[in-house]
Amino acid sequence: MKRSWVRVLLSFALSVVSAGAISLTKEGYQVFSGDNIQDALQMAAQNKTNKTVKVHAGEYRPNSRRQALIWFNKTHDGIRLEAKGAVTLTAANPQLRASPDGPSEPGFPAMVNHVVYFGDGVSSNTVLKGFRITGANNFVTKARTRDMEPDMTIPKNFFFYSDGGAIKVFGRSYPTIQNIEVVDNFASPCGAGISVQHQGFNHTPVVIVNCVFLRNRAQSTGAAIDLLAGSSARIVNCLFVGNVSNTGEDPVAKNSGERPFANNGVLTIFWKSRAEVRNCTFAGNRNGVDDMGGQSSYTNCIFVDNTLDAGLKGFARYELAANAGGKVVGCLINGAIHDVRHIVSAQENVLNAPPPKFNKDFVPEAPEYKHAGYRPASSP
C-alpha cells in the first residue's frame, strides 16, 4: 500500500511539472499560461521542420523591463505564432515594480516598448494570428537592443524605440498579421497600434488582414497604423473605431522646431510610403486616413462619422486626406475630403453616403454598403 501511494504521489508531481512545460506535438509547440512564449519561439527557430507555435488561452505579460514582450528577427523567419482560444498579449504588469518610482514611473504599468517586435530579415512566411494585443503606454527603454535586433547595420532613430506600442515592424521585415485585435494602446509620438518603419526597404508590404483597431491613442500620428517614411503595407478587411491621434503637443516638433503634426489620421501614411487598403471600415475616429505618400489605393472602403471630439482642439475633422494623390474606387464616404488633385470621383465612389446602419459587429446593414467595408473573419 505504501509503495502504491508513493507511485501515485510521484505521478502527480510529474504531471504538475509537465503541465507548465512547453511541449512539441505534430501541431507545433504548445504554450500554456505561465510559459514563456519567447522560449517557444527560440525552440521553433532551431526546428527545421516544425515552425508552428500555438499559445493557449490566458493573459501573457512581461516578467521584466525590456523592449518587447516577444520578438522576431531573421532567426525566427517562417514561424507561425497562433492563438488557440482567447489569448491576450499585454505590455502591462502592475505587479512588476523594478523601479522605486512604481506607479509614478513613465509608462507604468507597461514594462515593454512594444508588445510584439518584427525585425530585419522577417518574410511574409512569418505569421502572427488570433491574438488580442493591449496595454502599451509609452514605456521606452533602449537597453539590450542587440538581443532583439542582432542586425546593427541599419540605423535606428528614436522612432525605433518609441513607436509601435502594440506591434513594431522594422527594416526588411514583411510579416503577415492576421485576425488580431489591437485595443487600448498608447504611444508617443506615433503608432500606438502598428508602426511600420521599413527605412526605404519597402518593395514588399506588411500584410495586415482581418484585424480590429479599437480605442488606440497616439500623441502625434497614426493611432492605429503609422507608416513611417519609406514603408509599405497591404491592409485588408480591417476595422478602425474610436482611435485618436494628436492627443497632445507634438514632442518631435517641440524639440526640433519643425512644424508640428496636429490633425492627422488614425491611419497615417508618410512621404515615400504607400498602402493598399481594401474593404476596411473607418468609423467614429478622430479623423480617418491621412495620406502624404500619394501612391496608395483605397478600394471598397467605408469612411463615415470620423468626427470624434478628442485630442487637440480647434481642427476640423475629415474622412480622407489624399492631397498627394493616389486612387480611390468603390468607397462610401460621408464627411469632409481633402483632395486637391481630385482623385476621389463621384462616379467611382458614393459621396455623401447614407447611414450605414452598423450592427454590433460594425457590419453595415444598409443595402448600399453590400460590397464595401469590414466583415468579421470566420473562425478557423
Wavefront OBJ file of the C-alpha trace (Angstrom):
o trace
v 0.000 0.000 0.000
v 2.825 2.372 0.911
v 4.540 1.795 -2.455
v 1.246 2.466 -4.253
v 0.880 5.818 -2.562
v 4.476 6.692 -3.451
v 3.769 5.889 -7.100
v 0.579 7.995 -7.037
v 2.367 10.976 -5.484
v 5.253 10.673 -7.926
v 2.884 10.502 -10.869
v 1.013 13.593 -9.624
v 4.263 15.524 -9.150
v 5.422 14.699 -12.666
v 2.069 15.763 -14.130
v 2.286 19.115 -12.361
v 5.803 19.718 -13.713
v 4.899 18.773 -17.273
v 1.663 20.793 -17.267
v 3.590 24.063 -17.303
v 6.287 22.959 -19.743
v 6.352 23.817 -23.438
v 5.768 20.627 -25.415
v 6.131 19.726 -29.084
v 3.295 17.906 -30.838
v 2.604 17.291 -34.502
v 0.624 20.585 -34.454
v 3.621 22.522 -33.176
v 4.978 23.850 -29.900
v 2.260 24.174 -27.262
v 2.434 27.146 -24.875
v 0.192 27.386 -21.818
v -0.449 30.091 -19.244
v 2.691 30.526 -17.170
v 5.027 29.545 -20.011
v 7.357 31.970 -21.763
v 6.281 32.471 -25.390
v 9.769 33.636 -26.375
v 11.207 30.297 -25.213
v 8.902 28.536 -27.673
v 9.918 30.917 -30.465
v 13.565 30.107 -29.792
v 12.806 26.379 -29.990
v 10.872 26.787 -33.238
v 13.704 28.851 -34.701
v 16.010 25.834 -34.322
v 13.490 23.341 -35.719
v 13.878 22.854 -39.477
v 10.557 21.025 -39.993
v 8.038 22.373 -37.471
v 7.834 26.142 -37.056
v 4.358 26.471 -35.574
v 3.824 27.790 -32.037
v 0.333 27.643 -30.542
v -0.458 29.724 -27.488
v -3.367 28.536 -25.345
v -5.940 30.695 -23.575
v -4.769 33.180 -20.980
v -3.031 36.503 -20.474
v 0.692 36.753 -21.148
v 2.647 39.678 -19.736
v 6.308 40.706 -19.354
v 8.302 39.388 -16.412
v 10.976 42.082 -16.762
v 11.509 45.572 -18.147
v 12.655 45.234 -21.759
v 11.972 46.353 -25.323
v 9.388 43.724 -26.331
v 7.227 41.055 -24.783
v 8.033 38.793 -27.752
v 10.276 39.394 -30.749
v 11.050 38.041 -34.179
v 14.268 38.622 -36.106
v 15.904 36.808 -39.019
v 16.477 33.684 -36.923
v 12.693 33.405 -36.430
v 11.720 33.726 -40.093
v 8.949 31.342 -41.115
v 7.461 30.841 -37.654
v 3.661 30.815 -37.303
v 2.603 32.108 -33.886
v -1.092 31.381 -33.397
v -3.550 31.881 -30.552
v -5.585 28.846 -29.565
v -8.577 30.211 -27.694
v -8.814 33.670 -26.133
v -5.237 34.889 -25.723
v -4.218 38.385 -24.609
v -0.702 39.718 -25.010
v -0.191 42.780 -22.842
v 2.602 45.271 -22.284
v 1.443 45.806 -18.707
v 2.472 44.147 -15.479
v 1.452 46.245 -12.464
v 2.980 43.662 -10.110
v 6.432 44.258 -11.580
v 7.977 47.066 -9.573
v 11.500 47.128 -10.965
v 11.651 50.871 -10.345
v 11.279 52.521 -6.927
v 9.046 55.081 -8.640
v 6.315 52.449 -9.052
v 3.060 53.935 -10.374
v 4.696 57.330 -10.966
v 7.209 55.834 -13.414
v 6.652 56.977 -17.045
v 4.629 54.379 -18.896
v 3.553 52.440 -15.800
v 2.155 49.762 -15.727
v 3.615 48.988 -19.198
v 7.026 47.314 -18.983
v 7.932 46.991 -22.685
v 8.252 49.394 -25.632
v 6.391 47.015 -27.974
v 4.224 44.010 -27.258
v 5.415 42.342 -30.488
v 8.523 43.244 -32.487
v 9.232 42.105 -36.070
v 12.810 42.830 -37.063
v 15.032 42.778 -40.110
v 15.002 39.548 -42.129
v 11.387 38.505 -41.495
v 9.406 37.408 -44.575
v 5.670 37.024 -45.219
v 6.018 33.369 -44.163
v 6.195 34.671 -40.602
v 2.641 34.842 -39.261
v 1.041 36.345 -36.155
v -2.570 35.200 -35.846
v -5.504 35.410 -33.476
v -4.262 37.476 -30.528
v -5.631 40.402 -28.559
v -2.859 42.963 -28.002
v -3.166 45.691 -25.397
v -1.516 47.631 -22.564
v 1.169 49.703 -24.349
v 1.606 53.022 -22.559
v 4.679 54.865 -23.896
v 7.209 52.884 -21.875
v 10.619 53.326 -23.561
v 13.949 51.669 -22.881
v 16.990 51.395 -25.148
v 18.632 48.585 -23.215
v 19.764 45.319 -24.882
v 18.846 46.287 -28.429
v 21.160 43.640 -29.914
v 19.261 40.839 -28.138
v 16.120 41.742 -30.054
v 17.653 43.085 -33.276
v 21.043 41.461 -33.997
v 21.500 43.367 -37.283
v 23.105 46.585 -36.094
v 23.902 47.853 -39.614
v 20.503 49.517 -40.136
v 20.382 52.920 -38.393
v 17.946 53.175 -35.502
v 16.468 56.516 -34.576
v 14.204 57.344 -31.651
v 11.128 56.058 -33.521
v 12.638 52.560 -33.443
v 12.237 52.549 -29.670
v 9.189 54.759 -29.127
v 6.710 53.924 -31.912
v 4.651 50.774 -32.280
v 3.178 50.174 -28.847
v 1.312 47.040 -29.870
v 3.407 45.972 -32.895
v 6.659 47.329 -34.322
v 7.890 46.340 -37.818
v 11.434 47.422 -38.659
v 13.840 47.184 -41.593
v 13.481 44.454 -44.224
v 10.525 42.961 -42.391
v 7.321 41.826 -44.094
v 5.261 39.689 -41.681
v 1.656 38.576 -42.080
v -0.512 39.942 -39.259
v -3.880 38.211 -39.243
v -7.044 38.187 -37.082
v -5.520 40.470 -34.436
v -7.399 42.790 -32.063
v -5.342 45.874 -31.201
v -7.098 47.540 -28.279
v -6.376 50.361 -25.809
v -2.738 51.122 -26.556
v -0.928 54.460 -26.270
v 2.352 55.582 -27.870
v 4.289 58.803 -28.239
v 4.944 60.172 -30.702
v 3.379 57.740 -33.216
v 1.858 54.365 -33.992
v 0.111 53.108 -30.875
v -1.219 50.130 -32.815
v 1.227 49.200 -35.578
v 4.291 51.210 -36.588
v 5.969 50.194 -39.861
v 9.494 51.557 -40.316
v 10.937 49.969 -43.449
v 13.575 52.704 -43.835
v 13.137 52.558 -47.615
v 13.172 48.738 -47.868
v 9.520 48.819 -48.936
v 9.491 46.651 -52.064
v 7.304 44.132 -50.174
v 4.361 45.216 -47.980
v 3.491 44.137 -44.482
v 0.208 42.217 -44.772
v -2.443 43.235 -42.220
v -5.674 41.309 -42.705
v -8.893 40.757 -40.704
v -7.704 42.995 -37.859
v -9.615 45.283 -35.486
v -8.219 48.542 -34.056
v -10.175 49.958 -31.116
v -9.512 52.964 -28.861
v -5.793 53.307 -29.545
v -4.199 56.705 -28.896
v -1.082 58.443 -30.186
v 0.476 61.683 -29.030
v 1.020 62.612 -32.691
v 0.243 60.488 -35.773
v -1.179 57.108 -36.713
v -3.007 55.992 -33.580
v -3.995 52.731 -35.266
v -1.364 52.295 -38.025
v 1.568 54.550 -38.854
v 3.674 54.045 -41.994
v 6.864 55.998 -41.449
v 8.699 57.371 -44.492
v 9.685 54.687 -46.988
v 7.297 51.962 -45.774
v 4.504 49.880 -47.308
v 1.527 47.824 -46.162
v -1.420 45.888 -47.527
v -4.417 46.436 -45.225
v -7.408 44.217 -45.996
v -10.754 43.777 -44.206
v -9.838 45.764 -41.107
v -11.980 47.801 -38.704
v -10.948 51.133 -37.153
v -13.194 52.552 -34.409
v -12.602 55.043 -31.595
v -8.917 55.685 -32.309
v -7.410 59.103 -31.549
v -4.263 60.686 -32.967
v -2.899 64.071 -31.839
v -3.771 63.642 -28.181
v -1.332 66.422 -27.286
v 1.599 68.578 -28.343
v 3.915 67.042 -30.954
v 7.086 66.190 -28.956
v 9.286 65.844 -32.051
v 8.362 69.298 -33.341
v 8.827 70.765 -29.892
v 12.425 69.555 -29.789
v 13.305 70.226 -33.437
v 11.449 73.448 -34.136
v 9.684 71.869 -37.126
v 6.047 72.443 -37.956
v 4.033 70.264 -35.548
v 1.658 67.488 -36.547
v -1.702 68.443 -35.087
v -4.530 66.961 -37.163
v -3.574 63.582 -38.617
v -5.376 60.351 -39.385
v -5.646 57.202 -37.309
v -4.049 55.634 -40.377
v -1.179 57.944 -41.302
v 0.972 57.364 -44.384
v 4.168 59.388 -44.644
v 6.205 60.538 -47.636
v 7.554 57.832 -49.959
v 5.212 55.312 -48.292
v 2.226 53.528 -49.752
v -0.683 51.376 -48.669
v -3.150 49.159 -50.448
v -6.325 49.467 -48.381
v -9.254 47.223 -49.290
v -12.640 46.572 -47.682
v -11.849 48.466 -44.495
v -14.185 50.494 -42.271
v -13.199 53.762 -40.580
v -15.943 54.978 -38.229
v -16.041 57.116 -35.100
v -12.336 58.015 -35.032
v -10.623 61.391 -34.710
v -10.220 61.698 -38.499
v -9.951 58.770 -40.889
v -6.900 58.463 -43.159
v -4.089 60.971 -43.647
v -2.056 60.024 -46.739
v 1.050 62.082 -47.542
v 2.584 59.429 -49.811
v 0.457 59.847 -52.930
v 0.910 56.237 -54.076
v -1.795 54.446 -52.102
v -5.068 52.897 -53.230
v -8.393 52.667 -51.402
v -10.927 50.164 -52.696
v -14.417 49.354 -51.331
v -13.799 51.124 -48.030
v -16.215 52.926 -45.694
v -15.391 56.366 -44.232
v -18.193 57.691 -42.003
v -18.508 59.926 -38.957
v -14.811 60.224 -38.156
v -15.561 63.303 -36.096
v -14.700 62.094 -32.601
v -14.335 65.054 -30.236
v -10.974 64.153 -28.709
v -7.361 65.209 -28.934
v -6.163 68.689 -29.810
v -8.939 71.252 -30.195
v -9.585 73.727 -32.969
v -9.196 71.482 -36.026
v -11.904 70.447 -38.478
v -12.350 66.705 -38.878
v -12.091 64.775 -42.148
v -12.681 61.296 -43.529
v -9.847 61.100 -46.046
v -6.957 63.467 -46.738
v -5.298 62.480 -50.020
v -3.859 65.741 -51.306
v -0.700 63.994 -52.509
v -2.687 61.758 -54.857
v -3.490 58.064 -55.130
v -6.502 56.015 -56.209
v -9.941 55.793 -54.585
v -12.539 53.416 -56.052
v -15.741 51.845 -54.741
v -15.671 53.706 -51.432
v -18.614 55.142 -49.492
v -17.761 58.416 -47.785
v -19.845 60.648 -45.563
v -17.896 63.670 -44.423
v -15.097 66.029 -45.414
v -12.497 65.005 -48.014
v -9.193 66.797 -48.634
v -8.454 66.174 -52.303
v -6.640 68.941 -54.200
v -5.736 66.541 -57.049
v -9.372 65.461 -57.494
v -8.709 61.727 -57.239
v -11.978 60.989 -55.386
v -14.514 60.753 -58.181
v -18.267 60.855 -57.545
v -18.667 58.468 -60.466
v -16.399 55.799 -58.914
v -17.421 56.323 -55.283
v -20.510 57.187 -53.242
v -20.099 60.607 -51.672
v -22.478 61.921 -49.014
v -23.243 58.253 -48.393
v -26.400 57.318 -46.447
v -26.183 56.000 -42.873
v -24.603 52.524 -42.949
v -26.805 51.154 -40.121
v -23.993 49.263 -38.419
v -24.833 46.226 -36.308
v -22.929 45.362 -33.118
v -20.019 43.989 -35.179
v -19.891 47.135 -37.348
v -21.232 45.303 -40.343
v -23.348 47.754 -42.388
v -26.933 46.627 -42.931
v -27.877 49.372 -45.385
v -28.036 47.816 -48.893
v -25.802 50.494 -50.438
v -22.876 49.069 -48.453
v -23.284 45.479 -49.608
v -19.857 45.240 -51.222
v -17.904 47.633 -49.011
v -16.259 47.674 -45.623
v -15.144 45.263 -42.946
v -16.697 41.877 -42.216
v -15.709 39.779 -39.180
v -13.455 36.890 -40.138
v -14.997 33.445 -39.785
v -13.495 31.156 -37.164
v -10.744 28.845 -38.438
l 1 2 3 4 5 6 7 8 9 10 11 12 13 14 15 16 17 18 19 20 21 22 23 24 25 26 27 28 29 30 31 32 33 34 35 36 37 38 39 40 41 42 43 44 45 46 47 48 49 50 51 52 53 54 55 56 57 58 59 60 61 62 63 64 65 66 67 68 69 70 71 72 73 74 75 76 77 78 79 80 81 82 83 84 85 86 87 88 89 90 91 92 93 94 95 96 97 98 99 100 101 102 103 104 105 106 107 108 109 110 111 112 113 114 115 116 117 118 119 120 121 122 123 124 125 126 127 128 129 130 131 132 133 134 135 136 137 138 139 140 141 142 143 144 145 146 147 148 149 150 151 152 153 154 155 156 157 158 159 160 161 162 163 164 165 166 167 168 169 170 171 172 173 174 175 176 177 178 179 180 181 182 183 184 185 186 187 188 189 190 191 192 193 194 195 196 197 198 199 200 201 202 203 204 205 206 207 208 209 210 211 212 213 214 215 216 217 218 219 220 221 222 223 224 225 226 227 228 229 230 231 232 233 234 235 236 237 238 239 240 241 242 243 244 245 246 247 248 249 250 251 252 253 254 255 256 257 258 259 260 261 262 263 264 265 266 267 268 269 270 271 272 273 274 275 276 277 278 279 280 281 282 283 284 285 286 287 288 289 290 291 292 293 294 295 296 297 298 299 300 301 302 303 304 305 306 307 308 309 310 311 312 313 314 315 316 317 318 319 320 321 322 323 324 325 326 327 328 329 330 331 332 333 334 335 336 337 338 339 340 341 342 343 344 345 346 347 348 349 350 351 352 353 354 355 356 357 358 359 360 361 362 363 364 365 366 367 368 369 370 371 372 373 374 375 376 377 378 379 380
